[in-house]
Amino acid sequence: MPVPLRRRPDVRDWDCPEGERRMWTVVYIARNRTVGQRVREALEREGLLVKLRPVRDGSEDGAVELLVPEAEAEEAHELLTTALGR
């Protein structure tokens, strides 16, 4: 018997019409929430939707993942590469 998938409670789809669920992709892992918020703000200034998700316990000191809709992942990678000089 298949095991039902459980969604993490801190991960929600952005409000979107019924049936139009977006798949989210991790594009960056920041060392803490403060750095994650700065990177998120930079991506949002470029018009991308961005969510933060704690990697472990969600504390301020813990790492966070930055997620963007799958369709925007390539653009996010390009922006991050340019911004980080890599």
Buried (B, 14 or more C-beta within 10 A) or exposed (E): EEEEEEEEEEEEEEEEEEEEEBEBBEBBBBEEBEBBBEBBEBBEEEEBBBBBBBBEEEEEEBBBBBBBBEEBBEBBBEBBEEEEEE
